[in-house]
Amino acid sequence: MKQEFTDSEVKTVSQTLFERYGRAVPLQAADAEIQPDPENDDELVDCPVLYWEERGAHFVVFKLAPSEFRGQFYYNEAAQYGTGKKSFDNVGDCVVTLLQVQSDHERMMQGIRSGMTSLDFKEEYDGPIVI
């Protein structure tokens, strides 16, 4: 039986997005048919989804079970990304991780690397490559 998002879970997602973007982000409820186990492509399950768009990306959080969530973001059908974790037992952790992964991906696509030290640079630093 499909478990809908609780009011508390929706509120947690909304609050997390407000903290991230500094304003209310509209959420849409939907349903999706997904493979809960990527190794078993024969099994499909209906589950509720929370969806939002921000900064050119589309985000979805799937509720797989009462305390099991999975997050994903995408730019188009060919560019879909997950968190690297099969599932989360807390919707807040799922959304925070999803936002962090998307932010890291966005910076990477812009050529920005965080956490670099002098060891990451060659001896004579010439500045960033301008394309």
Secondary structure, 3 states (H helix, E strand, C coil): CCCCCCHHHHHHHHHHHHHHHCCCCCCEEEEEEECCCCCCCCCCEEEEEEEEEECCEEEEEEEEECCEEEEEEEEECCEEEECCCCCECCHHHHHHHHHHHHHHHHHHHCCCCCCCCHHHCCCCCCCCCCC
